[in-house]
Amino acid sequence: MTDVERGPGLAGQTVVVIGGSAGIGFETARLARAAGAEVVLTGRDPGRLEAAVAEVGAQAGAAFDATDPAAMAEFFQGVTTVDHVLITAGGPRYGPLLDMAADKIREALSDHVVVGLEVARNAVAKMPPGGSLVLMGGTGGRRVSRALGIASAATAALPAFAAALALEIAPVRVNLIAAGFVDTPLSASLLGEHLDDRRAELRATLPIGRVVTPADVGALAVHLMTNTALTGATYDIDGGQQFVS
């Protein structure tokens, strides 16, 4: 059996999660570990990362800023082999375009793309055929509005970026997860006192009748790692939110 034809599960494989100390990254790491993978976590906060490494039973953890190319290169120099990488680091930026400074516009448009490129640049030589890079995006930014501002443009760039990168680094695979509202610490920080109202609204309106959780997204990420026929595509996971919002 060739590397591309590997069977289901992640036994004997190494999964690196960039931004793995909480939320979607943490749940993906937990599920990958349950599927037999060795897991390496990264995050900005050393204390939170240490706790996540212990809880998941990760092989190792590394605290650094994923937007720092030198730190990213140094991290991957210390990684012997890697089969799959999930990138959850970074979050969306919202607000009217003319209210944003030029440097913030550049960050909003390029952060996810640049981090994805730096991961690919440093990891692909250590990855086998059929290995994968899983990127995170969203569905909410597809609706252009003044309130969303630059987020819509950043959202639109990611599917084309994932497809182009998949062609460039093949036979390593690249896929993009586009999530709607997910009940994570990041969502809580963005919504504050309105979080419970948003949860209740989604439970009442989503076709699935509940809020999407980090474990839901983590399960999709693990599937994209194990199904070696999937590359260059975008996979929505929002409980049908984009059709009823």
Backbone bond lengths (Angstrom), bond angles and torsions (degrees), N, CA, C in turn:
res aa  C-N    CA-C-N  psi(-1)  N-CA   C-N-CA  omega(-1)  CA-C   N-CA-C  phi
1 M - - - 1.464 - - 1.525 108.97 -
2 T 1.320 117.74 127.87 1.453 121.61 -179.61 1.510 110.07 -78.42
3 D 1.359 115.87 168.14 1.463 120.18 178.45 1.515 110.97 -59.59
4 V 1.347 117.11 -38.81 1.456 120.68 -177.78 1.518 110.95 -66.41
5 E 1.334 117.36 -26.30 1.454 121.13 -175.94 1.529 113.12 -98.93
6 R 1.331 116.71 16.68 1.457 119.00 -179.45 1.514 112.03 -54.25
7 G 1.312 115.57 145.61 1.454 121.01 -176.83 1.510 112.54 -75.37
8 P 1.346 116.04 -175.73 1.452 120.58 -177.46 1.517 112.06 -68.04
9 G 1.324 115.14 161.00 1.449 120.52 -179.92 1.511 111.56 89.80
10 L 1.333 114.72 172.27 1.466 120.56 -176.48 1.522 112.05 -122.24
11 A 1.330 117.31 17.78 1.460 121.06 -178.36 1.523 110.70 -56.89
12 G 1.324 116.24 131.14 1.449 121.08 178.08 1.510 114.49 80.14
13 Q 1.323 118.34 2.95 1.454 122.18 -178.73 1.529 111.04 -109.05
14 T 1.328 115.55 158.78 1.459 121.89 -179.34 1.519 109.83 -112.78
15 V 1.324 115.82 126.47 1.462 122.54 179.15 1.524 108.67 -113.61
16 V 1.315 116.03 124.30 1.467 122.30 175.76 1.520 108.36 -103.34
17 V 1.326 116.77 129.48 1.463 121.16 178.27 1.519 108.57 -115.57
18 I 1.332 115.40 111.14 1.464 121.34 177.10 1.526 107.35 -85.67
19 G 1.319 115.87 106.98 1.457 121.15 -172.60 1.516 109.78 94.07
20 G 1.337 115.93 50.82 1.459 119.94 -170.82 1.510 115.95 -106.84
21 S 1.335 117.03 13.36 1.462 118.19 -174.68 1.522 113.43 -89.55
22 A 1.341 118.12 -7.63 1.472 120.29 -178.91 1.527 109.40 -160.68
23 G 1.323 115.23 167.03 1.463 121.54 170.48 1.507 114.31 60.30
24 I 1.332 115.59 -136.57 1.465 122.13 -175.89 1.524 111.42 -61.32
25 G 1.318 117.33 -42.77 1.452 120.25 -180.00 1.513 112.53 -60.92
26 F 1.322 116.35 -44.87 1.459 121.03 179.59 1.524 111.10 -63.10
27 E 1.337 117.70 -45.63 1.461 120.25 -178.68 1.524 111.48 -66.27
28 T 1.330 116.94 -36.51 1.464 119.52 176.22 1.523 110.30 -63.62
29 A 1.320 116.41 -42.84 1.462 120.54 178.08 1.522 110.74 -60.85
30 R 1.320 117.01 -42.77 1.464 120.89 -179.80 1.526 110.94 -62.69
31 L 1.333 116.55 -43.22 1.462 120.46 -179.15 1.529 111.63 -71.28
32 A 1.325 116.74 -37.26 1.462 119.99 176.90 1.524 110.63 -64.06
33 R 1.321 115.94 -39.65 1.461 120.28 177.67 1.526 110.30 -63.26
34 A 1.332 116.37 -41.84 1.461 120.43 178.81 1.521 111.59 -64.87
35 A 1.356 116.58 -26.25 1.462 121.35 178.54 1.517 112.40 -86.35
36 G 1.337 116.73 5.88 1.453 120.45 173.81 1.506 116.55 102.61
37 A 1.335 117.53 1.15 1.465 120.13 -176.31 1.517 111.78 -79.95
38 E 1.326 115.28 153.04 1.458 121.42 161.44 1.531 106.06 -84.25
39 V 1.314 117.25 137.11 1.457 121.29 -172.19 1.522 110.39 -122.17
40 V 1.332 115.55 136.64 1.462 122.61 173.76 1.521 107.58 -121.04
41 L 1.328 116.39 126.48 1.460 121.31 -177.18 1.525 111.19 -109.17
42 T 1.336 115.94 145.78 1.457 120.31 170.13 1.522 108.84 -128.60
43 G 1.326 115.77 157.92 1.461 121.49 177.78 1.512 109.43 -173.10
44 R 1.317 115.67 168.84 1.467 119.55 -179.09 1.521 112.56 -82.10
45 D 1.322 116.76 -38.10 1.458 122.05 -172.21 1.532 109.66 -90.31
46 P 1.344 118.40 110.42 1.469 120.24 -175.89 1.523 113.47 -59.86
47 G 1.323 117.89 -40.15 1.450 120.62 -178.33 1.507 112.63 -66.02
48 R 1.327 115.90 -48.04 1.471 120.15 179.29 1.527 110.65 -64.58
49 L 1.340 116.28 -37.86 1.462 120.55 179.23 1.523 110.87 -64.40
50 E 1.315 117.40 -43.16 1.461 121.17 -179.97 1.526 110.93 -60.12
51 A 1.341 116.00 -41.70 1.464 119.83 178.53 1.520 111.25 -64.98
52 A 1.350 117.09 -40.36 1.463 121.12 -179.74 1.521 111.06 -66.16
53 V 1.332 117.47 -41.77 1.464 121.60 178.39 1.521 110.48 -58.59
54 A 1.330 116.00 -43.68 1.464 120.12 -179.48 1.521 111.45 -67.37
55 E 1.338 117.40 -41.86 1.460 120.18 -176.51 1.521 112.29 -69.05
56 V 1.325 116.43 -39.62 1.464 120.72 -178.73 1.531 111.53 -77.99
57 G 1.326 116.38 -26.98 1.459 119.80 -171.49 1.516 110.73 79.59
58 A 1.336 114.93 38.18 1.460 120.57 -177.26 1.522 110.93 -70.71
59 Q 1.307 115.08 154.08 1.455 121.75 177.56 1.526 110.92 -66.47
60 A 1.350 116.23 -38.13 1.458 120.98 -177.20 1.521 109.46 -163.79
61 G 1.328 115.31 167.09 1.455 121.57 174.20 1.510 109.63 -141.10
62 A 1.330 116.73 152.12 1.464 121.20 179.19 1.517 108.80 -141.00
63 A 1.330 116.24 124.77 1.465 121.27 -179.21 1.527 109.98 -96.56
64 F 1.334 116.49 116.97 1.458 121.83 176.09 1.517 109.27 -163.83
65 D 1.322 115.99 167.78 1.459 123.02 178.74 1.525 108.65 -86.96
66 A 1.316 117.36 116.54 1.463 121.01 -175.76 1.522 113.15 -65.65
67 T 1.324 117.98 -17.53 1.464 120.14 178.52 1.529 112.34 -85.70
68 D 1.331 117.61 1.00 1.465 122.84 178.34 1.529 108.39 -96.01
69 P 1.339 118.44 106.48 1.473 120.25 -176.59 1.522 113.58 -58.53
70 A 1.318 117.64 -38.10 1.462 120.20 -179.57 1.520 110.84 -65.75
71 A 1.328 116.65 -41.09 1.463 120.26 178.77 1.526 110.74 -66.36
72 M 1.334 116.43 -38.23 1.457 120.03 178.04 1.529 110.67 -63.64
73 A 1.330 116.63 -44.65 1.463 120.65 179.66 1.516 111.02 -62.71
74 E 1.333 116.94 -42.02 1.469 120.75 179.90 1.525 110.95 -63.73
75 F 1.331 116.31 -39.59 1.465 119.63 178.73 1.521 111.12 -61.02
76 F 1.325 117.74 -50.01 1.464 119.89 -176.29 1.521 112.51 -70.78
77 Q 1.326 118.03 -22.55 1.460 119.79 173.69 1.520 111.26 -62.33
78 G 1.332 115.57 -28.03 1.453 120.28 -179.38 1.514 113.97 -90.90
79 V 1.321 117.82 -1.17 1.458 122.38 179.53 1.526 108.75 -99.86
80 T 1.309 117.50 119.97 1.469 120.86 -175.37 1.525 111.82 -72.94
81 T 1.331 116.03 -52.66 1.461 120.77 178.42 1.521 109.04 -135.50
82 V 1.313 116.02 152.66 1.462 121.35 175.76 1.524 108.17 -149.06
83 D 1.313 115.65 132.14 1.465 120.47 179.07 1.526 112.18 -98.47
84 H 1.334 116.35 -38.02 1.459 120.63 -176.33 1.521 110.04 -142.74
85 V 1.333 115.45 145.44 1.461 120.91 175.98 1.528 108.58 -131.21
86 L 1.331 115.99 130.08 1.460 122.29 170.17 1.522 107.82 -109.69
87 I 1.343 116.04 132.02 1.458 120.77 178.56 1.520 109.03 -113.06
88 T 1.326 116.22 111.63 1.458 120.11 175.18 1.521 111.60 -115.21
89 A 1.329 117.06 -3.21 1.465 120.64 -176.67 1.523 110.66 -61.76
90 G 1.318 115.27 143.43 1.458 120.59 178.93 1.508 111.67 92.65
91 G 1.305 116.12 154.81 1.460 121.18 -179.61 1.507 111.28 -136.41
92 P 1.332 118.08 172.34 1.457 121.37 -179.12 1.521 111.56 -73.86
93 R 1.311 115.23 156.46 1.465 121.65 174.34 1.518 108.01 -121.57
94 Y 1.332 116.50 131.42 1.453 121.62 -176.89 1.529 109.88 -120.46
95 G 1.317 114.88 158.94 1.459 120.15 173.84 1.513 111.97 136.57
96 P 1.332 117.54 155.85 1.468 121.78 178.53 1.518 111.68 -55.34
97 L 1.313 116.46 139.01 1.459 121.71 -174.26 1.524 112.23 -57.95
98 L 1.327 117.67 -45.85 1.458 120.20 -174.30 1.523 112.75 -72.98
99 D 1.319 116.70 -11.12 1.461 120.02 176.71 1.523 112.61 -87.26
100 M 1.336 116.99 -7.55 1.463 120.81 -176.12 1.524 110.61 -97.99
101 A 1.318 115.87 135.67 1.462 121.05 175.60 1.523 109.66 -68.74
102 A 1.328 116.10 157.78 1.467 121.35 -175.59 1.522 112.07 -58.24
103 D 1.349 117.50 -40.39 1.463 118.99 -178.27 1.517 111.55 -67.59
104 K 1.334 117.38 -32.85 1.465 120.39 177.82 1.528 111.23 -71.49
105 I 1.333 116.41 -34.81 1.471 120.51 175.10 1.527 109.66 -61.61
106 R 1.336 116.49 -46.33 1.466 120.52 179.77 1.531 110.98 -60.47
107 E 1.323 116.65 -43.54 1.460 120.21 179.22 1.524 111.33 -63.04
108 A 1.323 116.30 -45.13 1.468 120.25 -177.41 1.518 111.39 -62.64
109 L 1.336 116.95 -38.65 1.459 121.09 -177.76 1.524 112.90 -78.48
110 S 1.328 116.91 -29.50 1.459 118.48 -168.38 1.517 115.52 -114.16
111 D 1.314 119.87 -17.76 1.465 120.49 -171.21 1.522 113.14 -53.66
112 H 1.340 117.45 -52.58 1.460 119.65 -177.02 1.530 111.64 -65.58
113 V 1.328 116.30 -38.36 1.460 120.28 179.42 1.531 110.58 -66.68
114 V 1.324 116.71 -46.60 1.462 120.17 -177.99 1.518 111.20 -65.09
115 V 1.332 118.00 -43.02 1.463 119.91 178.07 1.527 110.14 -62.23
116 G 1.338 117.31 -42.74 1.459 120.34 177.20 1.517 112.38 -59.84
117 L 1.326 116.23 -41.69 1.464 120.33 178.62 1.521 111.37 -65.62
118 E 1.324 117.34 -42.00 1.459 119.96 -179.00 1.523 111.15 -66.51
119 V 1.322 116.89 -37.60 1.462 119.36 175.37 1.523 109.76 -62.76
120 A 1.337 116.60 -48.70 1.463 119.86 -179.40 1.527 111.13 -60.51
121 R 1.307 116.59 -43.27 1.472 121.40 -178.27 1.533 111.65 -59.14
122 N 1.325 115.41 -38.11 1.460 119.91 -174.25 1.522 113.95 -93.98
123 A 1.334 117.09 -23.62 1.463 119.53 -173.06 1.513 114.44 -101.28
124 V 1.334 118.45 -28.74 1.457 120.20 -166.23 1.527 112.73 -62.14
125 A 1.320 118.62 -32.63 1.464 120.53 -179.53 1.526 111.85 -67.57
126 K 1.331 116.98 -19.23 1.456 121.60 -179.12 1.522 112.44 -100.07
127 M 1.347 116.74 2.11 1.461 120.82 -174.48 1.525 111.23 -103.48
128 P 1.327 117.64 143.17 1.460 121.35 -179.90 1.529 111.82 -83.01
129 P 1.325 118.52 163.26 1.466 120.26 169.98 1.525 109.51 -55.72
130 G 1.320 115.87 135.26 1.456 119.67 -177.65 1.502 114.02 90.07
131 G 1.352 117.49 -10.32 1.454 120.25 172.01 1.514 109.86 -64.90
132 S 1.327 117.09 171.87 1.463 117.40 -173.57 1.519 113.13 -146.74
133 L 1.319 113.20 151.66 1.456 123.92 170.47 1.516 106.52 -116.99
134 V 1.337 116.99 121.07 1.464 121.86 -179.09 1.519 108.66 -111.45
135 L 1.322 116.12 121.19 1.462 123.03 -179.78 1.524 109.78 -100.55
136 M 1.329 116.19 157.12 1.464 121.48 177.00 1.524 110.59 -115.21
137 G 1.333 115.02 131.70 1.452 122.31 172.98 1.510 109.29 -136.20
138 G 1.325 117.16 -154.66 1.452 119.47 -178.11 1.515 112.29 -150.61
139 T 1.332 115.53 166.92 1.466 121.57 176.49 1.517 112.15 -101.53
140 G 1.326 117.35 -25.28 1.458 120.39 -174.23 1.517 113.74 -60.97
141 G 1.329 116.56 -35.95 1.456 120.26 -177.44 1.511 114.62 -72.60
142 R 1.335 118.05 -4.50 1.461 119.27 179.61 1.529 112.20 -69.33
143 R 1.316 116.61 -23.06 1.468 120.36 177.56 1.527 108.42 -89.80
144 V 1.304 116.24 111.55 1.460 120.52 -177.59 1.526 109.49 -71.45
145 S 1.324 115.91 130.57 1.459 120.62 175.83 1.518 109.38 -153.64
146 R 1.314 116.06 160.12 1.465 120.07 178.61 1.519 110.73 -63.50
147 A 1.325 117.61 -37.20 1.455 120.85 -178.28 1.530 111.87 -65.28
148 L 1.335 116.76 -37.38 1.460 120.33 -179.66 1.516 112.24 -75.64
149 G 1.322 116.01 -34.54 1.459 120.34 177.57 1.514 113.21 57.99
150 I 1.330 115.52 -124.35 1.460 121.66 -172.99 1.521 112.88 -68.09
151 A 1.323 117.68 -17.90 1.471 120.42 -177.64 1.520 111.93 -58.20
152 S 1.326 118.00 -34.31 1.462 120.64 -178.98 1.523 111.31 -66.40
153 A 1.328 116.49 -41.17 1.460 119.97 178.94 1.531 110.76 -66.92
154 A 1.321 116.66 -41.81 1.463 120.24 179.23 1.529 110.87 -64.20
155 T 1.333 116.32 -39.53 1.466 121.14 178.62 1.523 111.05 -62.82
156 A 1.328 116.12 -42.14 1.463 120.93 -176.94 1.522 112.31 -66.05
157 A 1.322 117.51 -27.58 1.465 120.70 -176.26 1.525 112.87 -74.72
158 L 1.323 117.80 -28.26 1.461 120.40 -168.80 1.532 115.18 -68.38
159 P 1.348 120.67 -42.67 1.473 117.85 179.50 1.526 113.27 -60.04
160 A 1.326 116.94 -41.80 1.465 119.61 178.71 1.522 111.15 -67.36
161 F 1.312 116.70 -37.60 1.458 120.73 177.11 1.528 110.80 -62.49
162 A 1.335 117.02 -46.28 1.465 120.59 179.98 1.524 111.47 -60.43
163 A 1.330 116.88 -42.48 1.464 120.59 -179.42 1.525 111.32 -65.78
164 A 1.341 116.46 -43.73 1.463 119.82 -179.58 1.523 111.40 -65.77
165 L 1.329 117.04 -41.11 1.455 120.34 179.68 1.529 110.62 -67.08
166 A 1.334 117.00 -35.38 1.470 120.30 178.21 1.519 111.16 -60.44
167 L 1.333 116.92 -38.71 1.461 119.83 177.82 1.526 111.18 -69.49
168 E 1.321 116.06 -37.01 1.457 119.67 -174.28 1.523 112.93 -73.01
169 I 1.338 117.62 -36.40 1.462 118.76 -175.20 1.525 113.06 -105.92
170 A 1.331 117.90 9.29 1.470 121.09 176.78 1.526 109.54 -55.18
171 P 1.355 117.58 143.41 1.471 128.76 13.39 1.523 115.83 -87.80
172 V 1.343 118.35 6.58 1.463 118.92 166.09 1.523 107.31 -68.21
173 R 1.314 117.15 139.73 1.454 121.72 -172.38 1.532 111.43 -100.60
174 V 1.333 115.81 153.30 1.468 122.29 177.33 1.522 108.56 -133.00
175 N 1.316 116.80 128.72 1.463 121.46 175.24 1.523 109.91 -137.41
176 L 1.325 115.23 157.35 1.459 122.56 -177.66 1.520 110.15 -120.58
177 I 1.330 116.67 128.62 1.455 121.83 171.99 1.529 108.19 -97.20
178 A 1.327 116.22 125.84 1.465 121.83 176.90 1.517 108.05 -109.83
179 A 1.320 116.37 106.47 1.455 121.44 -176.04 1.527 110.97 -100.62
180 G 1.319 114.76 148.76 1.451 120.19 169.23 1.518 108.43 -88.05
181 F 1.342 117.29 -145.02 1.459 119.84 176.20 1.520 109.17 -65.55
182 V 1.331 115.94 127.88 1.456 122.35 175.20 1.524 107.00 -124.94
183 D 1.317 116.97 135.58 1.466 121.76 -174.28 1.526 110.06 -78.78
184 T 1.333 115.91 82.08 1.457 123.18 -176.42 1.526 110.49 -120.46
185 P 1.335 117.55 168.60 1.466 119.90 172.65 1.520 112.71 -57.80
186 L 1.345 117.94 -33.38 1.459 120.40 177.45 1.521 110.47 -63.82
187 S 1.329 117.53 -44.31 1.463 120.60 177.21 1.522 110.91 -60.03
188 A 1.312 115.94 -41.24 1.461 120.45 179.63 1.526 111.12 -62.32
189 S 1.331 116.49 -40.14 1.464 119.64 -179.46 1.522 111.74 -69.79
190 L 1.327 117.16 -32.69 1.462 120.88 -179.60 1.527 111.94 -75.58
191 L 1.334 116.81 -37.62 1.467 120.83 -174.39 1.523 113.50 -94.03
192 G 1.324 117.74 -23.85 1.456 120.46 178.09 1.517 112.57 56.46
193 E 1.329 116.21 -125.88 1.467 121.20 -176.07 1.524 112.93 -69.89
194 H 1.329 117.43 -10.16 1.464 120.77 179.50 1.531 112.83 -90.68
195 L 1.324 117.56 1.64 1.457 120.93 -174.56 1.525 112.17 -60.98
196 D 1.317 117.58 -48.38 1.467 120.13 -177.75 1.522 111.66 -62.74
197 D 1.344 116.93 -37.21 1.461 120.46 177.86 1.523 110.53 -63.69
198 R 1.315 116.66 -40.69 1.459 120.36 179.68 1.526 110.79 -66.44
199 R 1.319 117.06 -42.16 1.463 120.09 177.03 1.529 111.19 -58.78
200 A 1.327 115.95 -45.73 1.466 120.35 -178.81 1.525 111.07 -64.14
201 E 1.329 116.16 -40.50 1.467 120.33 178.81 1.522 110.96 -61.61
202 L 1.319 116.66 -43.66 1.460 120.65 -178.57 1.528 111.54 -68.42
203 R 1.318 117.34 -40.95 1.468 119.31 177.28 1.528 111.32 -59.00
204 A 1.322 115.95 -34.14 1.468 120.55 -177.17 1.517 112.80 -81.15
205 T 1.338 117.93 -23.57 1.468 120.03 -171.32 1.526 114.73 -113.75
206 L 1.321 118.74 -27.29 1.460 119.45 -176.41 1.522 111.11 -69.32
207 P 1.326 118.40 141.40 1.462 121.17 176.82 1.527 113.43 -57.23
208 I 1.345 117.94 -28.80 1.460 119.75 -178.95 1.531 111.59 -82.51
209 G 1.320 118.47 -10.27 1.455 121.86 175.85 1.512 115.63 72.82
210 R 1.321 117.77 15.67 1.459 121.68 178.82 1.515 109.48 -156.30
211 V 1.313 116.02 170.57 1.462 121.53 179.81 1.533 109.74 -87.32
212 V 1.314 116.72 140.50 1.466 121.59 176.38 1.530 108.94 -68.97
213 T 1.327 116.61 134.92 1.460 122.35 -177.42 1.530 111.15 -108.40
214 P 1.338 117.10 163.54 1.461 119.50 174.38 1.527 113.07 -57.43
215 A 1.331 117.25 -33.78 1.466 119.83 178.96 1.526 111.72 -65.66
216 D 1.343 117.58 -33.80 1.465 120.55 175.85 1.532 110.19 -60.68
217 V 1.325 115.55 -46.12 1.467 120.07 -178.79 1.523 110.42 -69.94
218 G 1.326 116.35 -38.28 1.458 119.83 177.38 1.516 112.29 -61.03
219 A 1.332 116.86 -38.64 1.465 120.20 178.23 1.523 111.01 -63.21
220 L 1.339 116.68 -38.58 1.467 119.89 176.91 1.527 110.29 -66.38
221 A 1.321 117.05 -42.39 1.462 120.36 179.60 1.530 111.12 -59.83
222 V 1.316 117.23 -43.57 1.463 120.85 178.86 1.532 110.60 -64.66
223 H 1.330 116.60 -38.46 1.462 119.43 176.99 1.527 111.08 -61.82
224 L 1.326 116.94 -41.14 1.466 120.09 179.41 1.529 111.15 -66.25
225 M 1.308 116.83 -28.42 1.463 120.08 176.16 1.524 111.47 -72.88
226 T 1.329 116.96 -39.05 1.465 120.02 -172.39 1.522 114.39 -88.58
227 N 1.331 117.78 -24.33 1.468 120.35 -179.78 1.522 108.67 -91.10
228 T 1.326 116.28 100.45 1.466 120.57 -171.21 1.526 114.06 -79.46
229 A 1.336 117.98 4.72 1.468 120.62 174.45 1.525 112.24 -89.35
230 L 1.333 117.35 -4.56 1.460 120.78 -172.59 1.523 111.34 -102.57
231 T 1.332 116.14 122.72 1.468 120.35 174.45 1.522 110.43 -159.45
232 G 1.319 114.83 150.17 1.467 121.90 174.13 1.510 115.05 75.49
233 A 1.326 118.39 11.74 1.463 120.98 -171.76 1.525 111.59 -117.83
234 T 1.337 114.35 165.14 1.461 122.62 177.57 1.522 108.88 -113.81
235 Y 1.327 116.58 131.76 1.460 121.90 -176.63 1.530 109.28 -119.55
236 D 1.343 115.63 115.33 1.461 121.33 -179.94 1.520 110.64 -79.49
237 I 1.324 116.02 140.97 1.459 121.10 172.27 1.527 107.43 -145.69
238 D 1.327 114.74 95.83 1.473 119.85 -177.04 1.524 112.86 -142.73
239 G 1.334 117.35 11.90 1.449 120.34 178.92 1.508 113.81 66.09
240 G 1.347 116.80 18.12 1.460 121.37 -177.68 1.522 114.06 86.93
241 Q 1.330 116.70 12.31 1.464 121.63 -174.77 1.523 113.01 -57.97
242 Q 1.323 117.13 -40.53 1.452 119.57 -175.16 1.527 112.91 -68.44
243 F 1.317 116.94 -15.21 1.461 120.29 -179.74 1.522 113.95 -93.99
244 V 1.315 116.53 -13.39 1.469 119.75 -177.76 1.523 113.07 -120.27
245 S 1.331 117.85 -9.91 1.468 120.53 -178.08 1.527 110.29 -75.92
